[in-house]
Amino acid sequence: MADAGTGRLPAKRPATLVAGPYGHPLHPALVTIPIGCWVASFVFDVVSRFSSMPVLFAEGSHWLVGIGLVGAVVAATVGFLDFLVIPGRTRAYRAAILHMSLNLLAIGLYVVNFFIRSNPLGPVGWGQLILSAVGLSLLGGSGYLGGELAYRYGVRVAAESTQASGFAPEASGGPGEGSGSGKPGGSGGLPPKRD
């Protein structure tokens, strides 16, 4: 069944299935790789300053930064496909430009950070630690904008009429279920309407 709401809002549909099917974009799932790696690398950075085995944590942090960079390139590529469906000269488009810019700046910082970390001889240096903290701050700001794109502007989020199907009562043959089942909220377990 075609959804009338998605015809007016092209950013709800994928540019290509590589970006994930309608209602299930891949970009939000893929960003967990660089975010997880870079948060863990920051923790390793801090631990290296206090550990009796600082090189072990510094080396682990170096690898986490590198794995995060690979994940970031994949996530950014798929995110760019979602960006392509956002109409220009809109608030969503401006938010997407800023979101993308912050992410690219963070990736640039982590590229520099990766190369200055090679062959650690002791705990992670203060410069590298500060670069990681700045990178995570940029990711936090970018994540806020990503949430705004999805939850405020509905980029790649299914139309409300599609979402409503997930809250419709399911048909069942069991006694006492479905309409008038006596569940809290009335018919089919849905909460009562409030005026």
N, C-alpha and C positions, 0 to 999 in steps of 0.2 A: 504494500500500500504506500503510495507516494505521500509525502508529508508536505502540506502547503507551506508550512513555516520555513522549511529548508530552502525553498525556491527563492525567498527574499533574502536569506542570509547565507551566502555562498561559503562563508568561513566555517560552516558546520559540516560541510562535506570535504573529504580528503581530495587533494590534488591528484593523488595516485594511491593505490593500495599499499605502496611501500611505506606510506605515512600511517598506515593502520586503517581498518575499515570504519565506516560511519559509526559514530558513537563510541569508538574505542581507539583513540589515537595512541601511537607508540612513543611519542616524544616524552610524555610524563613518566613513563616506565623507564625509558633509557637514561633520563637525567639522574636516576638514583645511583648509577655506576660512578660517574665523576664525583657527585656529591658525597657518596659514602667513602670513596677512596680518599678524597681530599680532607674530609673531616677526620678520618682515621690517621692520615699522614700528619695532621696537625697534633693529634694526641701523641703520636710517636715522637714528633719534634719535642714536645714538652717533656715527655718521659725521658728522652735521651739526655736532657739537661740534668736529670736527677739519678739516672740509673748507673749501676756499677759496670754496665755493658753498653755504653753510649753508641758505639759503632754499630751494634746490632740493630738498635732502634733507628739510627740515622740511615742505615742501608735499607731497612724496611720502609721507612718514610719515602726514600728516593724511589723505590719500586711502586709504592702506592701513588705517588705523583704521576709516574709514567703510565700506569694502568688507567688512572683517572683521565689523562690526556687522550688516550685511545678512545675511552668511553665518551669523552666530551665531543670528539670529532664525529662519532657516530650519532650522538644525540643532537648535535648542532645541524647535521645534514638532514635528519628527519624533521627537526624543528623548522628548518628553512622551507621544507615542503609545506608545512602548515602555514608559515608566513605568506607564501605565495597566494593563498586563497583569501587573505584579508584585504578588503577593498581599501584603496588609498584614500587619503584625506579624511580619515575617521579617527576617533579617539582610540579605537582598538589598534589601528595601524601605528599611531604614534607610540602607544604603549609597547607594541611589538618591536618597533625600531629601538626603543630604549632597552628593552629586555635583551634583544640580540646584541646590542652594543656592549652592555655590561658583561654578558657572557663572553664575548670575544676578547674584551679587555682582561677578564679573569683567565681565559685560556692563555693569552699572551704572557701574563704574569707567571702562570704555572710552567710554561715552556722555559722561560728564563730560570725559574726556580729549579726545574729539572736539571738543566745543564750546569748550574753552579753547585749542585749537590753531588756531582759524580766523585767517586773515590773518597768517601768520608773517612776522616782520621780520628774523629772524636765526636762529641755531641753536636747537634745541629746548631749552626751559628745564629746569632741574633738577627742578622739580615735575612736569612732564609725563613726564620720563624715569623718575622714581620711581613715578608712577602706572602706567606701562607695565610696570615691573619687578614691581610688586605684582600687577598683572593677570596677568602670565605665571606668577608663582608660584602664584596661585590656580588657573590652568589646569593647571599641573603636578600639583597635589594632586587636582584634579577628574579629570584623566586617569588618575591612579593608581587612583582609585575606579572609573572607567569600565572599566579593565582588570580590576579585581576583579569587577565585575558580569558582564563577558563571560566571562573565563577561569576564574574561581573558581566563580561561581554560574550561569553558562551562560545569562544573560538573552539571548534572541533568538539563541542559538547552537543549531544543530541537535542533536537527541538523539544520544547515542553510537552507537546502532544505525544511524542515518542516516549519521553520519560514517564508520562502519566500511565502508560501501559504497564509499567512495573508496579504500580500501586492499585491496579484494578483487582477486584476480588477474583480468585481463581475458581473455576467451576469444579465442583467435586461431587461425587456420588454418595459421600458419607452422610449419615444422619446427623442433623444438628450443625452442619457446616454451611458456609455460604451465606446467603441473605438471611438476616434475622437469626443468626446463630447464637445470639446471646453473648458474643464476645464484647469486651469493652470497646466502646466507641460505636456500637450499632452495627449496621449492615456490613458483613464481610470483614469485620475487624478494622475498618477504616475509622479514623478519628472523626468525631462529630464536627460539622461545619460550625465555625464561629463567625458571628456578625461583626 
